[in-house]
Amino acid sequence: MIPKILIIDDEEHMCWALKRAMEQEGYQAITATSGNKGISLLKNKGPSLVLLDLKMPGMDGMEVLKVIKEIHPKIPVIMITAHGTIETAIEAMKLGANDYITKPFDLDELKMVVKQALKYSELVSEVSFLRSELSKKYGTIIGESPAIKEVILLIERVAATNATVMITGESGTGKEVTALAIHQASDRRDYPFVPVNCAALPEQLLESELFGHEKGAFTGAVALKRGRFELADKGTIFLDEIAEMSPAMQAKLLRVLQERSFERVGGTETLHVNVRIIAATNRDIRELIRKGEFREDLYYRLNVIHIHLPPLRERRDDIPLLANNFLRKYMMGTYPVKDIDPEAMELLVNYDWPGNIRELQNVIERAVIICRGNKILPEHLPIELQQKADNNQFAVETIVNFPDSGISLEQVEKELILKALEKSKGNQTKAAQLLGITRSALIYRSQKYNIKLG
């Protein structure tokens, strides 16, 4: 989308000159010769940036700036005046102006100021959009199991500090969700949350992505680029798949952790940032350290607080909560689905979920799409879940053997429950798995036969 520049200046020849200069740079330009007309164009034309003269008859530039910031707080505004003083510059900046240029000015200088202001505005918008999308996508951590309650408690304690955090867990267990939850519960919540997938980019591009680069630093570096650490200033940077970093990048990251400073690629200026770092991996970093593939000193810098996320198969009691949460997310719109059939839910609870929460979310989304009624049934689930259920039907054979006659079905069921509890050492979830039933069904049958659960 081509940026649109709004020029507000009471001198028509200045409007013409600025409009021509902006169009030469490839921008669209619209002009207004009074503050009131400029505000009207701001409301109706949706410009990307405003060039605003300070001294105008009637409504002067300072008054116009106040109104602009009330209507559109984030739009960049560059003040232009022939009466520039430090005092008026400071006052304009306090009111929200991005920059200040004095007549007579060099057009090339003005073009550079406009370019930088637009770039900064674009980066701010990207970060704002990213934060919004992350919040909509992930929401809050869901679960009532002891394992996830422990994670939530640790998040609450860690959020109040500035400690660096290392999150570990299998793929799909919610490492980015956890990092975002820490950020949102912290004093940094009003500043950016900036995620970086360290495995997604080769080393040179990752360095540029993290630390930025100067114009001409390498082939293709046609303009200055601010890195993710700069974007995350005062906020949180989330380094996912940290174990995939090369040794050289590990050394550079260690310096940032130690000194909170860095240089852009191709630059000499040392930049200082106030950033909280959260890292994550699904690999065994201690094993990588043993093999010499990951720096031990970096590990200890990152691992000030360690949060391990349990796989979904170790928190089966949370599966109904998660499944219904995803159902509510996807059933909006044209889809009539409102519920999950108990048999289908039993299949979800008993499946091992190698892809964890991410896989469960995909399964629910798929079921909502293919379901034509108002309830998700077993046949709407992937075949691997149904096959797992078929296999579970034979799990009882490995628990206990009975004589061919002389015993009632009720006695068989009671004995199976007792044997399953014995085999699982009283773990209700594991006992239910052995029997091929849900935990709630196990509790119901145990109460029926007066079996005491631990």
Contacts in CASP RR format, 6 or more apart in sequence:
PFRMAT RR
TARGET T0000
AUTHOR 0000-0000-0000
METHOD contacts of the structure
MODEL  1
MIPKILIIDDEEHMCWALKRAMEQEGYQAITATSGNKGISLLKNKGPSLV
LLDLKMPGMDGMEVLKVIKEIHPKIPVIMITAHGTIETAIEAMKLGANDY
ITKPFDLDELKMVVKQALKYSELVSEVSFLRSELSKKYGTIIGESPAIKE
VILLIERVAATNATVMITGESGTGKEVTALAIHQASDRRDYPFVPVNCAA
LPEQLLESELFGHEKGAFTGAVALKRGRFELADKGTIFLDEIAEMSPAMQ
AKLLRVLQERSFERVGGTETLHVNVRIIAATNRDIRELIRKGEFREDLYY
RLNVIHIHLPPLRERRDDIPLLANNFLRKYMMGTYPVKDIDPEAMELLVN
YDWPGNIRELQNVIERAVIICRGNKILPEHLPIELQQKADNNQFAVETIV
NFPDSGISLEQVEKELILKALEKSKGNQTKAAQLLGITRSALIYRSQKYN
IKLG
2 26 0 8 1.000
2 27 0 8 1.000
2 28 0 8 1.000
3 27 0 8 1.000
3 28 0 8 1.000
3 48 0 8 1.000
3 49 0 8 1.000
3 118 0 8 1.000
4 27 0 8 1.000
4 28 0 8 1.000
4 29 0 8 1.000
4 30 0 8 1.000
4 45 0 8 1.000
4 46 0 8 1.000
4 47 0 8 1.000
4 48 0 8 1.000
4 49 0 8 1.000
5 22 0 8 1.000
5 27 0 8 1.000
5 28 0 8 1.000
5 29 0 8 1.000
5 30 0 8 1.000
5 47 0 8 1.000
5 48 0 8 1.000
5 49 0 8 1.000
5 50 0 8 1.000
5 51 0 8 1.000
5 114 0 8 1.000
6 29 0 8 1.000
6 30 0 8 1.000
6 31 0 8 1.000
6 32 0 8 1.000
6 38 0 8 1.000
6 41 0 8 1.000
6 42 0 8 1.000
6 45 0 8 1.000
6 46 0 8 1.000
6 47 0 8 1.000
6 49 0 8 1.000
6 50 0 8 1.000
6 51 0 8 1.000
7 15 0 8 1.000
7 18 0 8 1.000
7 19 0 8 1.000
7 22 0 8 1.000
7 29 0 8 1.000
7 30 0 8 1.000
7 31 0 8 1.000
7 32 0 8 1.000
7 50 0 8 1.000
7 51 0 8 1.000
8 31 0 8 1.000
8 32 0 8 1.000
8 33 0 8 1.000
8 34 0 8 1.000
8 35 0 8 1.000
8 37 0 8 1.000
8 38 0 8 1.000
8 50 0 8 1.000
8 51 0 8 1.000
8 52 0 8 1.000
8 53 0 8 1.000
8 56 0 8 1.000
8 61 0 8 1.000
8 64 0 8 1.000
9 15 0 8 1.000
9 18 0 8 1.000
9 31 0 8 1.000
9 33 0 8 1.000
9 51 0 8 1.000
9 52 0 8 1.000
9 53 0 8 1.000
9 56 0 8 1.000
9 80 0 8 1.000
10 33 0 8 1.000
10 34 0 8 1.000
10 53 0 8 1.000
10 56 0 8 1.000
10 57 0 8 1.000
11 33 0 8 1.000
11 53 0 8 1.000
12 33 0 8 1.000
14 53 0 8 1.000
15 31 0 8 1.000
15 32 0 8 1.000
15 33 0 8 1.000
16 31 0 8 1.000
18 29 0 8 1.000
18 31 0 8 1.000
18 51 0 8 1.000
18 110 0 8 1.000
19 29 0 8 1.000
19 30 0 8 1.000
19 31 0 8 1.000
21 107 0 8 1.000
21 110 0 8 1.000
21 111 0 8 1.000
22 28 0 8 1.000
22 29 0 8 1.000
22 51 0 8 1.000
22 114 0 8 1.000
23 29 0 8 1.000
25 111 0 8 1.000
25 114 0 8 1.000
25 115 0 8 1.000
27 114 0 8 1.000
30 41 0 8 1.000
30 45 0 8 1.000
30 47 0 8 1.000
32 38 0 8 1.000
32 40 0 8 1.000
32 41 0 8 1.000
34 56 0 8 1.000
34 57 0 8 1.000
34 58 0 8 1.000
34 59 0 8 1.000
35 56 0 8 1.000
35 58 0 8 1.000
35 59 0 8 1.000
35 61 0 8 1.000
35 63 0 8 1.000
35 64 0 8 1.000
36 59 0 8 1.000
38 64 0 8 1.000
39 64 0 8 1.000
39 67 0 8 1.000
39 68 0 8 1.000
39 71 0 8 1.000
41 47 0 8 1.000
42 50 0 8 1.000
42 68 0 8 1.000
42 71 0 8 1.000
42 72 0 8 1.000
42 75 0 8 1.000
43 71 0 8 1.000
46 72 0 8 1.000
47 75 0 8 1.000
48 75 0 8 1.000
48 76 0 8 1.000
48 118 0 8 1.000
48 121 0 8 1.000
49 75 0 8 1.000
49 76 0 8 1.000
49 77 0 8 1.000
49 78 0 8 1.000
49 114 0 8 1.000
49 117 0 8 1.000
49 118 0 8 1.000
49 121 0 8 1.000
50 68 0 8 1.000
50 75 0 8 1.000
50 76 0 8 1.000
50 77 0 8 1.000
50 78 0 8 1.000
51 78 0 8 1.000
51 80 0 8 1.000
51 114 0 8 1.000
52 61 0 8 1.000
52 64 0 8 1.000
52 65 0 8 1.000
52 68 0 8 1.000
52 77 0 8 1.000
52 78 0 8 1.000
52 79 0 8 1.000
52 80 0 8 1.000
52 97 0 8 1.000
53 61 0 8 1.000
53 79 0 8 1.000
53 80 0 8 1.000
53 81 0 8 1.000
54 60 0 8 1.000
54 61 0 8 1.000
54 62 0 8 1.000
54 79 0 8 1.000
54 80 0 8 1.000
54 81 0 8 1.000
54 83 0 8 1.000
54 84 0 8 1.000
54 88 0 8 1.000
54 92 0 8 1.000
55 61 0 8 1.000
55 81 0 8 1.000
55 82 0 8 1.000
55 83 0 8 1.000
56 64 0 8 1.000
61 79 0 8 1.000
62 91 0 8 1.000
62 92 0 8 1.000
62 95 0 8 1.000
65 77 0 8 1.000
65 79 0 8 1.000
65 92 0 8 1.000
65 95 0 8 1.000
65 96 0 8 1.000
65 97 0 8 1.000
66 95 0 8 1.000
68 75 0 8 1.000
68 77 0 8 1.000
69 77 0 8 1.000
69 95 0 8 1.000
69 96 0 8 1.000
74 121 0 8 1.000
74 124 0 8 1.000
74 125 0 8 1.000
74 128 0 8 1.000
75 121 0 8 1.000
76 98 0 8 1.000
76 99 0 8 1.000
76 117 0 8 1.000
76 118 0 8 1.000
76 120 0 8 1.000
76 121 0 8 1.000
77 96 0 8 1.000
77 97 0 8 1.000
77 98 0 8 1.000
78 97 0 8 1.000
78 98 0 8 1.000
78 99 0 8 1.000
78 100 0 8 1.000
78 101 0 8 1.000
78 110 0 8 1.000
78 113 0 8 1.000
78 114 0 8 1.000
78 117 0 8 1.000
79 89 0 8 1.000
79 92 0 8 1.000
79 97 0 8 1.000
79 99 0 8 1.000
79 100 0 8 1.000
79 101 0 8 1.000
80 101 0 8 1.000
80 102 0 8 1.000
80 103 0 8 1.000
80 105 0 8 1.000
81 88 0 8 1.000
81 100 0 8 1.000
81 102 0 8 1.000
81 103 0 8 1.000
82 102 0 8 1.000
82 103 0 8 1.000
82 104 0 8 1.000
84 100 0 8 1.000
84 102 0 8 1.000
89 100 0 8 1.000
92 100 0 8 1.000
93 100 0 8 1.000
98 117 0 8 1.000
98 120 0 8 1.000
99 113 0 8 1.000
99 116 0 8 1.000
99 117 0 8 1.000
101 109 0 8 1.000
101 110 0 8 1.000
101 113 0 8 1.000
119 223 0 8 1.000
119 224 0 8 1.000
123 226 0 8 1.000
123 231 0 8 1.000
127 192 0 8 1.000
127 194 0 8 1.000
127 231 0 8 1.000
130 192 0 8 1.000
130 193 0 8 1.000
130 194 0 8 1.000
130 195 0 8 1.000
131 192 0 8 1.000
131 193 0 8 1.000
134 176 0 8 1.000
134 180 0 8 1.000
134 193 0 8 1.000
134 195 0 8 1.000
135 180 0 8 1.000
135 184 0 8 1.000
138 176 0 8 1.000
138 177 0 8 1.000
138 180 0 8 1.000
139 177 0 8 1.000
139 180 0 8 1.000
140 181 0 8 1.000
141 148 0 8 1.000
141 151 0 8 1.000
141 152 0 8 1.000
141 155 0 8 1.000
141 177 0 8 1.000
141 178 0 8 1.000
141 181 0 8 1.000
142 318 0 8 1.000
142 321 0 8 1.000
142 322 0 8 1.000
142 325 0 8 1.000
143 149 0 8 1.000
143 152 0 8 1.000
143 315 0 8 1.000
143 318 0 8 1.000
143 321 0 8 1.000
143 322 0 8 1.000
144 317 0 8 1.000
144 318 0 8 1.000
144 321 0 8 1.000
145 310 0 8 1.000
145 315 0 8 1.000
145 316 0 8 1.000
145 317 0 8 1.000
145 318 0 8 1.000
147 310 0 8 1.000
147 314 0 8 1.000
147 315 0 8 1.000
148 310 0 8 1.000
148 315 0 8 1.000
148 318 0 8 1.000
151 178 0 8 1.000
151 307 0 8 1.000
151 309 0 8 1.000
151 310 0 8 1.000
154 305 0 8 1.000
154 307 0 8 1.000
155 178 0 8 1.000
155 181 0 8 1.000
155 182 0 8 1.000
155 185 0 8 1.000
155 307 0 8 1.000
156 185 0 8 1.000
158 165 0 8 1.000
158 182 0 8 1.000
158 305 0 8 1.000
158 307 0 8 1.000
159 181 0 8 1.000
159 182 0 8 1.000
159 183 0 8 1.000
159 185 0 8 1.000
159 186 0 8 1.000
160 185 0 8 1.000
160 186 0 8 1.000
160 187 0 8 1.000
161 305 0 8 1.000
162 276 0 8 1.000
163 304 0 8 1.000
163 305 0 8 1.000
164 257 0 8 1.000
164 276 0 8 1.000
164 277 0 8 1.000
164 278 0 8 1.000
164 279 0 8 1.000
164 301 0 8 1.000
164 302 0 8 1.000
164 303 0 8 1.000
164 304 0 8 1.000
164 305 0 8 1.000
165 179 0 8 1.000
165 182 0 8 1.000
165 277 0 8 1.000
165 278 0 8 1.000
165 279 0 8 1.000
165 304 0 8 1.000
165 305 0 8 1.000
165 306 0 8 1.000
165 307 0 8 1.000
166 242 0 8 1.000
166 278 0 8 1.000
166 279 0 8 1.000
166 280 0 8 1.000
166 281 0 8 1.000
166 299 0 8 1.000
166 302 0 8 1.000
166 303 0 8 1.000
166 304 0 8 1.000
166 305 0 8 1.000
166 306 0 8 1.000
166 307 0 8 1.000
167 175 0 8 1.000
167 178 0 8 1.000
167 179 0 8 1.000
167 278 0 8 1.000
167 279 0 8 1.000
167 280 0 8 1.000
167 281 0 8 1.000
167 307 0 8 1.000
167 308 0 8 1.000
167 309 0 8 1.000
168 175 0 8 1.000
168 280 0 8 1.000
168 281 0 8 1.000
168 282 0 8 1.000
168 285 0 8 1.000
168 306 0 8 1.000
168 307 0 8 1.000
168 308 0 8 1.000
168 309 0 8 1.000
169 175 0 8 1.000
169 280 0 8 1.000
169 281 0 8 1.000
169 282 0 8 1.000
169 308 0 8 1.000
169 309 0 8 1.000
169 310 0 8 1.000
169 311 0 8 1.000
170 282 0 8 1.000
170 309 0 8 1.000
170 311 0 8 1.000
170 355 0 8 1.000
170 356 0 8 1.000
171 282 0 8 1.000
171 355 0 8 1.000
171 356 0 8 1.000
171 358 0 8 1.000
172 355 0 8 1.000
172 356 0 8 1.000
172 357 0 8 1.000
172 358 0 8 1.000
172 359 0 8 1.000
173 309 0 8 1.000
173 310 0 8 1.000
173 311 0 8 1.000
173 312 0 8 1.000
173 356 0 8 1.000
173 357 0 8 1.000
174 309 0 8 1.000
174 356 0 8 1.000
174 357 0 8 1.000
174 358 0 8 1.000
175 240 0 8 1.000
175 280 0 8 1.000
175 282 0 8 1.000
175 309 0 8 1.000
176 195 0 8 1.000
176 238 0 8 1.000
176 240 0 8 1.000
176 280 0 8 1.000
178 307 0 8 1.000
178 309 0 8 1.000
179 193 0 8 1.000
179 195 0 8 1.000
179 236 0 8 1.000
179 238 0 8 1.000
179 278 0 8 1.000
179 280 0 8 1.000
180 193 0 8 1.000
180 238 0 8 1.000
182 236 0 8 1.000
182 278 0 8 1.000
183 189 0 8 1.000
183 193 0 8 1.000
183 235 0 8 1.000
183 236 0 8 1.000
183 238 0 8 1.000
183 276 0 8 1.000
183 278 0 8 1.000
184 193 0 8 1.000
186 236 0 8 1.000
186 276 0 8 1.000
188 234 0 8 1.000
188 235 0 8 1.000
188 236 0 8 1.000
188 276 0 8 1.000
191 232 0 8 1.000
191 233 0 8 1.000
191 234 0 8 1.000
191 235 0 8 1.000
191 236 0 8 1.000
192 231 0 8 1.000
192 232 0 8 1.000
192 233 0 8 1.000
192 234 0 8 1.000
192 235 0 8 1.000
192 236 0 8 1.000
193 232 0 8 1.000
193 235 0 8 1.000
193 236 0 8 1.000
193 238 0 8 1.000
194 228 0 8 1.000
194 231 0 8 1.000
194 232 0 8 1.000
194 235 0 8 1.000
194 236 0 8 1.000
194 237 0 8 1.000
194 238 0 8 1.000
195 237 0 8 1.000
195 238 0 8 1.000
195 240 0 8 1.000
196 206 0 8 1.000
196 209 0 8 1.000
196 210 0 8 1.000
196 228 0 8 1.000
196 237 0 8 1.000
196 238 0 8 1.000
196 239 0 8 1.000
196 240 0 8 1.000
197 240 0 8 1.000
197 241 0 8 1.000
198 206 0 8 1.000
198 239 0 8 1.000
198 240 0 8 1.000
198 241 0 8 1.000
198 242 0 8 1.000
198 244 0 8 1.000
198 245 0 8 1.000
198 249 0 8 1.000
199 240 0 8 1.000
199 241 0 8 1.000
199 244 0 8 1.000
200 241 0 8 1.000
201 209 0 8 1.000
203 246 0 8 1.000
203 248 0 8 1.000
203 249 0 8 1.000
204 218 0 8 1.000
204 265 0 8 1.000
206 245 0 8 1.000
206 249 0 8 1.000
207 249 0 8 1.000
207 252 0 8 1.000
207 265 0 8 1.000
208 217 0 8 1.000
208 218 0 8 1.000
208 221 0 8 1.000
208 225 0 8 1.000
208 227 0 8 1.000
208 265 0 8 1.000
209 227 0 8 1.000
209 228 0 8 1.000
210 227 0 8 1.000
210 228 0 8 1.000
210 229 0 8 1.000
210 253 0 8 1.000
211 227 0 8 1.000
211 229 0 8 1.000
211 252 0 8 1.000
211 262 0 8 1.000
211 263 0 8 1.000
211 264 0 8 1.000
211 265 0 8 1.000
212 225 0 8 1.000
212 226 0 8 1.000
212 227 0 8 1.000
212 230 0 8 1.000
212 264 0 8 1.000
212 265 0 8 1.000
213 221 0 8 1.000
213 224 0 8 1.000
213 225 0 8 1.000
213 264 0 8 1.000
213 265 0 8 1.000
213 266 0 8 1.000
213 267 0 8 1.000
214 221 0 8 1.000
214 224 0 8 1.000
214 264 0 8 1.000
214 265 0 8 1.000
214 266 0 8 1.000
214 267 0 8 1.000
215 221 0 8 1.000
215 222 0 8 1.000
215 223 0 8 1.000
215 224 0 8 1.000
216 222 0 8 1.000
216 266 0 8 1.000
217 264 0 8 1.000
217 265 0 8 1.000
217 266 0 8 1.000
217 267 0 8 1.000
218 265 0 8 1.000
218 266 0 8 1.000
221 265 0 8 1.000
224 264 0 8 1.000
225 264 0 8 1.000
227 264 0 8 1.000
228 237 0 8 1.000
229 237 0 8 1.000
229 256 0 8 1.000
229 262 0 8 1.000
229 271 0 8 1.000
229 273 0 8 1.000
229 275 0 8 1.000
230 271 0 8 1.000
230 273 0 8 1.000
232 273 0 8 1.000
232 275 0 8 1.000
233 273 0 8 1.000
233 274 0 8 1.000
233 275 0 8 1.000
234 274 0 8 1.000
234 275 0 8 1.000
235 274 0 8 1.000
235 275 0 8 1.000
235 276 0 8 1.000
236 275 0 8 1.000
236 276 0 8 1.000
236 277 0 8 1.000
236 278 0 8 1.000
237 275 0 8 1.000
237 276 0 8 1.000
237 277 0 8 1.000
237 278 0 8 1.000
238 278 0 8 1.000
238 279 0 8 1.000
238 280 0 8 1.000
239 253 0 8 1.000
239 277 0 8 1.000
239 278 0 8 1.000
239 279 0 8 1.000
239 280 0 8 1.000
240 279 0 8 1.000
240 280 0 8 1.000
241 280 0 8 1.000
241 281 0 8 1.000
241 282 0 8 1.000
242 279 0 8 1.000
242 280 0 8 1.000
242 281 0 8 1.000
242 302 0 8 1.000
243 281 0 8 1.000
243 283 0 8 1.000
243 285 0 8 1.000
243 288 0 8 1.000
243 293 0 8 1.000
243 294 0 8 1.000
245 253 0 8 1.000
247 295 0 8 1.000
250 294 0 8 1.000
250 295 0 8 1.000
250 298 0 8 1.000
251 295 0 8 1.000
252 262 0 8 1.000
253 298 0 8 1.000
254 295 0 8 1.000
254 297 0 8 1.000
254 298 0 8 1.000
254 301 0 8 1.000
255 261 0 8 1.000
255 262 0 8 1.000
256 262 0 8 1.000
256 277 0 8 1.000
257 277 0 8 1.000
257 298 0 8 1.000
257 301 0 8 1.000
257 302 0 8 1.000
258 301 0 8 1.000
260 272 0 8 1.000
260 273 0 8 1.000
260 274 0 8 1.000
260 275 0 8 1.000
261 270 0 8 1.000
261 271 0 8 1.000
261 272 0 8 1.000
261 273 0 8 1.000
262 270 0 8 1.000
262 271 0 8 1.000
262 273 0 8 1.000
263 269 0 8 1.000
263 270 0 8 1.000
263 271 0 8 1.000
264 271 0 8 1.000
277 302 0 8 1.000
279 302 0 8 1.000
285 294 0 8 1.000
285 299 0 8 1.000
286 299 0 8 1.000
288 294 0 8 1.000
289 295 0 8 1.000
289 296 0 8 1.000
289 299 0 8 1.000
311 353 0 8 1.000
311 356 0 8 1.000
312 318 0 8 1.000
312 319 0 8 1.000
312 322 0 8 1.000
312 353 0 8 1.000
312 355 0 8 1.000
312 356 0 8 1.000
312 357 0 8 1.000
312 360 0 8 1.000
313 352 0 8 1.000
313 353 0 8 1.000
316 349 0 8 1.000
316 350 0 8 1.000
316 429 0 8 1.000
316 433 0 8 1.000
316 439 0 8 1.000
317 429 0 8 1.000
317 439 0 8 1.000
319 345 0 8 1.000
319 348 0 8 1.000
319 349 0 8 1.000
319 360 0 8 1.000
320 345 0 8 1.000
320 348 0 8 1.000
320 349 0 8 1.000
322 357 0 8 1.000
322 360 0 8 1.000
322 361 0 8 1.000
323 340 0 8 1.000
323 345 0 8 1.000
323 348 0 8 1.000
323 360 0 8 1.000
323 364 0 8 1.000
324 340 0 8 1.000
326 360 0 8 1.000
326 361 0 8 1.000
326 364 0 8 1.000
326 365 0 8 1.000
327 337 0 8 1.000
327 339 0 8 1.000
327 340 0 8 1.000
327 364 0 8 1.000
327 368 0 8 1.000
327 376 0 8 1.000
330 337 0 8 1.000
330 364 0 8 1.000
330 365 0 8 1.000
330 368 0 8 1.000
330 369 0 8 1.000
331 337 0 8 1.000
331 338 0 8 1.000
331 368 0 8 1.000
335 368 0 8 1.000
335 369 0 8 1.000
335 371 0 8 1.000
336 373 0 8 1.000
336 374 0 8 1.000
337 367 0 8 1.000
337 368 0 8 1.000
337 371 0 8 1.000
337 373 0 8 1.000
337 374 0 8 1.000
337 375 0 8 1.000
337 376 0 8 1.000
338 374 0 8 1.000
338 375 0 8 1.000
339 374 0 8 1.000
339 375 0 8 1.000
339 376 0 8 1.000
340 348 0 8 1.000
340 375 0 8 1.000
340 376 0 8 1.000
341 375 0 8 1.000
341 376 0 8 1.000
341 377 0 8 1.000
341 378 0 8 1.000
343 377 0 8 1.000
343 378 0 8 1.000
344 367 0 8 1.000
344 376 0 8 1.000
344 377 0 8 1.000
344 378 0 8 1.000
344 380 0 8 1.000
344 381 0 8 1.000
345 438 0 8 1.000
346 389 0 8 1.000
346 437 0 8 1.000
346 438 0 8 1.000
346 441 0 8 1.000
347 378 0 8 1.000
347 381 0 8 1.000
347 385 0 8 1.000
347 386 0 8 1.000
347 388 0 8 1.000
347 389 0 8 1.000
348 360 0 8 1.000
348 363 0 8 1.000
348 381 0 8 1.000
348 385 0 8 1.000
349 438 0 8 1.000
349 439 0 8 1.000
350 388 0 8 1.000
350 389 0 8 1.000
350 392 0 8 1.000
350 432 0 8 1.000
350 433 0 8 1.000
350 436 0 8 1.000
350 438 0 8 1.000
351 384 0 8 1.000
351 385 0 8 1.000
351 388 0 8 1.000
352 388 0 8 1.000
353 359 0 8 1.000
353 360 0 8 1.000
363 381 0 8 1.000
363 382 0 8 1.000
363 385 0 8 1.000
364 376 0 8 1.000
366 380 0 8 1.000
366 382 0 8 1.000
367 376 0 8 1.000
367 380 0 8 1.000
367 381 0 8 1.000
368 376 0 8 1.000
370 380 0 8 1.000
371 377 0 8 1.000
371 380 0 8 1.000
378 386 0 8 1.000
378 389 0 8 1.000
379 386 0 8 1.000
389 436 0 8 1.000
392 433 0 8 1.000
392 436 0 8 1.000
393 436 0 8 1.000
395 433 0 8 1.000
395 434 0 8 1.000
395 435 0 8 1.000
395 436 0 8 1.000
396 416 0 8 1.000
396 434 0 8 1.000
396 435 0 8 1.000
396 436 0 8 1.000
398 434 0 8 1.000
399 416 0 8 1.000
399 419 0 8 1.000
399 420 0 8 1.000
399 423 0 8 1.000
399 434 0 8 1.000
399 435 0 8 1.000
400 415 0 8 1.000
400 416 0 8 1.000
400 419 0 8 1.000
402 412 0 8 1.000
402 415 0 8 1.000
410 449 0 8 1.000
413 445 0 8 1.000
413 449 0 8 1.000
414 449 0 8 1.000
414 451 0 8 1.000
416 435 0 8 1.000
417 431 0 8 1.000
417 435 0 8 1.000
417 442 0 8 1.000
417 445 0 8 1.000
417 446 0 8 1.000
417 449 0 8 1.000
417 451 0 8 1.000
418 451 0 8 1.000
420 431 0 8 1.000
420 432 0 8 1.000
420 434 0 8 1.000
420 435 0 8 1.000
420 442 0 8 1.000
421 428 0 8 1.000
421 431 0 8 1.000
421 451 0 8 1.000
421 453 0 8 1.000
423 431 0 8 1.000
423 434 0 8 1.000
424 430 0 8 1.000
424 431 0 8 1.000
424 433 0 8 1.000
424 434 0 8 1.000
426 453 0 8 1.000
426 454 0 8 1.000
428 439 0 8 1.000
428 442 0 8 1.000
428 443 0 8 1.000
428 453 0 8 1.000
428 454 0 8 1.000
429 439 0 8 1.000
431 442 0 8 1.000
432 438 0 8 1.000
432 439 0 8 1.000
432 441 0 8 1.000
432 442 0 8 1.000
435 442 0 8 1.000
437 445 0 8 1.000
443 453 0 8 1.000
445 451 0 8 1.000
446 452 0 8 1.000
446 453 0 8 1.000
END
